[in-house]
Amino acid sequence: MSTRSILGMLYTLRGVRDLGEDIGPVLARFGLDLDRLDPGARIDRALELRVYMELALHLKDPLTGLRTGNFFGFTGYGPLTMLLMTCNNAYEAIQAGIRYQQLTYLFGTLRFEPGQELSALILTPLRLPEKPYRFRVDGEASGTYKLVRDMQATLGLDIHAERIDLPYARPPEARAYEEHYQCPVTFGDTNEVRYWMRNDYLQVRFPTADATAHALFRHQCDQQLAEQASTRLDKLSEQVAAHLELFSGGFPSAAEVASAFDIAERSFRRQLSVEDSSFRALLDGVRFRKAQQLLKGSRLPVEAIAQQLGYAESAAFIHAFQRWAGCSPAVFRNAPTPSGS
C-alpha cells in the first residue's frame, strides 16, 4: 500500500462540498467523514482514487472538477513550495516540480517538452472510465495551474499559458474552460494535458532566487521522498492502523473500516487475528500515539484532547491513557522530554 498526505484529498472534497455537491453518502460508503479527517494524516492512494471514482459518478455539475482547483492552497505543498520559489527562473522551477512530483497530489505524471518558440508542461493523466477521467483530469489540470498562478502572484510575475490542450472531446461547457484559464483551450486532439508557454517567459529571473535556501529545501524534499518510499504497508494490520490515523474527533467502527477495505467484518477480524492483532488493539495504538502528540505538541486541555480522540468524557480518556502509559495525561505532559527525541 502506497500512502501520501491527505491534504490533496481534503482540498478536493472541501471544494466539491463548497460547490454544492452532496458528498456525505459517498464518503459514508468508505467509512469516512470529511469533518473528522486529520489534516496531518496519510492516505492510501488506492483508497483516495476509489473515493474520487465513486464521487465522480454522483456529481450534478460537470464543471466541478475544473472548479476544485481553486480550493488548493499554495502553502499546502510544504517544502516543495519554497523549493520552487527559490529557483532562478520558471524553467528551473518546472524541472524541480517534475523531479519532486511525487510530493504533489497528482495521480498523473508530469514531463516537459521544449520547442523553438513554445514549450509545454505535459500532464499524462491516469486512464479511468469517462466520468471519473474528466473529473480527475480537470481537477489535476486546474490544481496544477492554480499552483503556478499562485506562485507567480507571490513573485509579482505573469507567466501565463498561451494555450491549454485537454484530452477529451469538447464538452458543451467548453467556454467555461477558456474563462477559467484565461487563454484558448483545445479539446480531444491529445491524450495529455499540455500547458503551452513562450520560451522567453521561462527565463525570467525570480526575485526570490536563493541558492542557499534552495539547497535546504531540496534536502527537505529529498527527506520527504525517502519517508514516502519507506511507508509502504503490506500487512492488513498496518493498513488498518494507517486508515485509523486519518481520523480526528472520532473513529469509525470495525464494521465501517472493514467496509472501507471491501472485506466482510468477520473475515476482517479473522485476518487481523492471524496477524496477532485486533481492531481494538489497533485503535488503542492509534489513540495512544495521537494522545502523546497532542499532550506534548499542543496546549489543548485534556478535555479537548479527549474529544479529538473520540471520547465522550475526559474520565474515560484519562483511564485509558493510564492503562497505555502507566501514568496520567497530566504527568506525561509535564514530564521532561528525553534528549534526542
C-alpha positions in Angstrom: 0.0 0.0 0.0 1.4 3.4 -1.1 0.4 6.4 1.0 0.7 10.2 0.7 -0.5 13.3 2.5 -4.3 13.6 2.9 -4.2 17.3 2.2 -4.9 16.9 -1.5 -8.0 14.9 -0.8 -9.1 17.4 1.8 -8.8 20.3 -0.6 -10.7 18.4 -3.3 -13.5 17.2 -1.0 -14.0 20.5 0.7 -14.1 22.2 -2.7 -16.7 19.7 -4.0 -18.8 20.2 -0.9 -18.5 24.0 -1.0 -19.6 23.9 -4.7 -22.9 22.5 -3.5 -22.4 18.7 -4.2 -23.6 16.2 -1.6 -20.5 14.1 -0.7 -21.8 12.6 2.5 -23.3 9.4 1.2 -20.3 8.6 -1.0 -17.8 9.1 1.9 -20.1 7.1 4.2 -19.7 4.1 1.9 -15.9 4.3 2.7 -16.4 4.8 6.4 -15.2 8.5 6.0 -16.5 11.7 7.4 -14.9 14.9 6.0 -15.2 16.8 9.2 -13.3 14.0 11.1 -10.3 13.6 8.8 -7.0 14.6 10.3 -5.0 17.0 8.0 -1.7 15.6 9.3 -2.6 12.0 8.2 -1.5 10.0 5.2 -3.9 8.1 3.0 -3.7 5.0 0.8 -3.5 6.3 -2.8 -5.8 3.4 -4.0 -8.4 4.3 -1.4 -8.2 8.0 -2.4 -8.7 7.1 -6.0 -11.7 4.9 -5.2 -13.3 7.8 -3.4 -12.8 10.1 -6.4 -14.2 7.5 -8.9 -17.3 6.9 -6.8 -17.8 10.6 -6.2 -17.5 11.5 -9.9 -20.5 9.3 -10.7 -22.7 11.3 -8.4 -21.7 14.9 -9.4 -24.5 17.1 -10.7 -22.3 19.8 -12.2 -19.8 18.6 -14.9 -17.6 21.6 -14.1 -17.0 20.6 -10.5 -13.6 19.1 -11.3 -12.4 22.2 -13.0 -13.5 24.4 -10.1 -12.0 22.3 -7.4 -8.5 23.5 -8.5 -9.4 26.9 -6.9 -9.5 25.3 -3.5 -5.9 24.0 -3.4 -3.7 26.0 -1.0 -0.3 27.2 -2.3 1.3 26.6 1.1 -0.2 23.1 1.4 2.7 21.6 -0.7 5.1 22.3 2.2 8.9 22.5 1.4 8.1 21.9 -2.3 6.5 25.4 -2.4 9.7 27.0 -1.1 11.9 24.9 -3.3 10.1 26.2 -6.4 10.1 29.8 -5.1 13.9 29.8 -4.6 14.7 28.6 -8.1 16.4 31.0 -10.5 13.6 31.0 -13.1 10.5 29.3 -14.3 12.4 26.7 -16.3 14.3 25.6 -13.2 11.1 25.6 -11.2 9.4 23.3 -13.8 12.3 20.9 -13.7 12.2 20.8 -9.9 8.5 20.3 -9.9 8.9 17.3 -12.3 11.7 15.9 -10.2 9.6 16.1 -7.0 6.1 15.5 -8.5 5.6 12.6 -6.0 5.2 15.3 -3.4 2.2 16.8 -5.2 -1.4 15.5 -5.2 -1.3 14.2 -8.8 -2.2 10.7 -10.0 -0.9 11.6 -13.4 2.7 12.2 -14.3 4.5 15.4 -15.4 7.1 16.0 -18.0 8.5 18.9 -20.1 8.7 19.1 -23.8 10.9 22.0 -25.2 10.1 23.7 -28.5 11.5 26.5 -30.7 9.2 29.3 -29.6 6.7 27.5 -27.3 7.4 24.7 -24.8 4.9 22.5 -23.0 4.5 21.3 -19.4 2.7 18.0 -20.0 0.5 16.1 -17.6 -0.3 12.5 -18.6 -3.4 11.5 -16.7 -4.3 8.1 -15.2 -6.7 6.3 -17.5 -10.1 5.9 -15.9 -13.7 5.5 -17.0 -15.3 8.5 -18.7 -16.8 10.5 -15.8 -14.0 9.9 -13.3 -11.5 10.6 -16.1 -12.8 14.0 -16.8 -13.2 14.8 -13.1 -9.6 13.9 -12.3 -8.2 15.5 -15.5 -10.0 18.7 -14.7 -9.0 18.6 -11.0 -5.4 17.9 -11.6 -5.1 20.3 -14.5 -6.7 23.2 -12.7 -4.9 22.4 -9.5 -1.5 22.4 -11.2 -2.4 25.7 -13.0 -3.5 27.2 -9.6 -0.1 26.3 -8.1 1.7 28.0 -11.0 -0.5 31.1 -10.9 -0.3 31.4 -7.1 3.5 31.2 -7.2 3.6 33.9 -9.9 1.3 36.2 -7.9 3.6 35.9 -4.9 6.6 36.6 -7.2 4.9 39.5 -9.0 5.2 37.8 -12.4 2.7 37.0 -15.1 3.9 33.8 -17.0 0.6 32.7 -18.4 -0.2 29.9 -20.8 -0.6 30.6 -24.5 -2.9 27.7 -24.9 -4.1 24.6 -23.0 -4.9 21.2 -24.6 -7.3 18.9 -22.7 -7.5 15.1 -23.6 -11.2 14.5 -24.1 -13.9 15.6 -26.5 -15.1 19.2 -26.5 -17.9 19.4 -23.9 -20.9 21.7 -24.0 -19.4 23.8 -21.2 -16.2 24.5 -23.2 -16.5 28.2 -22.9 -16.1 28.0 -19.1 -12.7 26.5 -19.6 -11.4 29.5 -21.5 -12.9 31.8 -18.9 -11.2 29.8 -16.2 -7.7 29.6 -17.7 -7.9 33.0 -19.5 -6.4 31.5 -22.7 -7.5 29.4 -25.7 -8.4 25.8 -24.8 -8.5 22.9 -27.3 -10.1 19.5 -26.7 -9.6 16.0 -28.0 -6.5 16.2 -30.1 -4.2 14.7 -27.5 -4.1 12.0 -24.7 -2.4 14.5 -22.4 -2.9 17.9 -20.8 -0.5 20.4 -22.3 0.3 23.9 -21.0 1.9 25.8 -23.8 4.3 28.7 -22.7 6.5 31.1 -24.5 10.2 30.3 -24.1 11.1 33.8 -23.1 8.8 33.5 -20.1 10.8 30.5 -18.8 14.0 32.6 -18.4 12.5 35.4 -16.3 14.5 35.6 -13.1 12.7 35.0 -9.9 13.1 37.8 -7.3 13.2 35.1 -4.6 16.0 33.1 -6.1 18.3 31.9 -3.3 20.8 29.2 -3.9 21.5 28.6 -0.1 17.8 28.3 0.8 17.1 26.2 -2.3 19.7 23.6 -1.2 18.0 23.5 2.2 14.5 22.9 0.7 15.9 20.4 -1.8 17.3 18.4 1.2 13.9 18.6 2.9 12.1 17.4 -0.3 14.6 14.5 -0.6 13.8 13.5 3.0 10.1 13.5 2.3 10.6 11.3 -0.8 12.7 8.9 1.3 10.0 8.8 4.0 7.3 8.3 1.4 9.2 5.3 -0.1 9.6 3.7 3.4 5.9 3.9 4.3 4.7 1.0 2.1 2.3 -1.1 4.2 1.8 -4.7 3.3 0.0 -6.3 6.3 -3.7 -5.7 6.9 -3.0 -4.6 10.5 -0.6 -1.9 9.2 -3.1 -0.7 6.6 -5.9 -0.6 9.3 -3.7 1.4 11.6 -2.9 3.9 8.8 -6.6 4.2 8.0 -7.4 5.0 11.6 -4.7 7.6 11.6 -6.9 9.6 9.1 -9.4 10.5 11.8 -9.8 13.2 14.4 -12.8 13.8 16.6 -14.0 10.3 16.5 -13.1 6.9 14.9 -15.1 4.5 12.6 -16.2 1.1 13.9 -14.7 -2.2 12.9 -17.6 -2.7 10.5 -17.0 0.6 8.8 -13.3 0.0 8.4 -13.9 -3.5 7.0 -16.3 -1.9 4.5 -13.7 0.6 3.5 -11.4 -2.3 2.7 -14.2 -4.2 1.0 -13.9 -7.1 3.4 -16.7 -8.8 5.4 -16.4 -7.9 9.1 -16.0 -11.5 10.2 -13.2 -12.1 7.7 -11.7 -8.7 8.6 -11.4 -9.7 12.3 -10.1 -13.1 11.4 -7.3 -11.7 9.2 -6.3 -9.4 11.9 -6.2 -12.3 14.4 -3.9 -14.2 12.0 -1.5 -11.3 12.2 -1.7 -11.4 16.1 -3.7 -8.2 16.2 -7.2 -7.0 16.7 -9.2 -3.9 15.8 -9.4 -2.8 19.5 -5.6 -3.1 19.9 -5.0 -1.1 16.7 -7.5 1.6 17.7 -5.9 1.9 21.1 -2.4 2.2 19.5 -3.6 5.0 17.2 -5.3 6.8 20.1 -2.2 6.5 22.2 0.1 7.9 19.5 -2.3 10.8 18.9 -2.7 11.4 22.6 1.1 11.6 23.1 1.5 14.1 20.1 -1.3 16.3 21.4 -0.1 16.3 25.0 3.5 17.2 24.1 2.8 19.2 20.9 -0.1 21.4 21.9 -1.6 23.3 24.8 -5.1 21.8 24.4 -6.7 20.9 27.7 -7.2 17.2 28.5 -11.0 17.6 27.8 -10.4 18.9 24.3 -7.8 16.1 23.6 -10.4 13.5 24.8 -12.9 14.9 22.3 -10.4 14.7 19.5 -9.8 11.1 20.3 -13.5 10.3 20.2 -14.2 10.0 24.0 -17.5 11.4 25.2 -16.0 12.0 28.7 -12.5 13.0 29.7 -12.5 10.5 32.6 -12.7 7.6 30.0 -9.7 9.0 28.2 -7.7 9.5 31.4 -8.4 5.9 32.4 -7.4 4.6 29.0 -4.2 6.7 28.9 -3.1 5.5 32.4 -3.6 1.9 31.1 -1.4 2.7 28.0 1.3 4.8 29.6 1.3 3.9 33.2 0.7 7.5 34.2 -1.9 10.2 33.9 -2.0 12.6 30.9 -1.0 15.5 33.2 2.1 13.6 34.5 3.0 12.6 30.9 2.6 16.2 29.6 4.8 17.7 32.4 7.5 15.1 32.3 10.7 16.3 30.6 11.2 15.1 27.0 14.2 12.8 26.7 17.1 14.4 24.7 17.3 13.4 21.1 13.5 12.6 20.8 
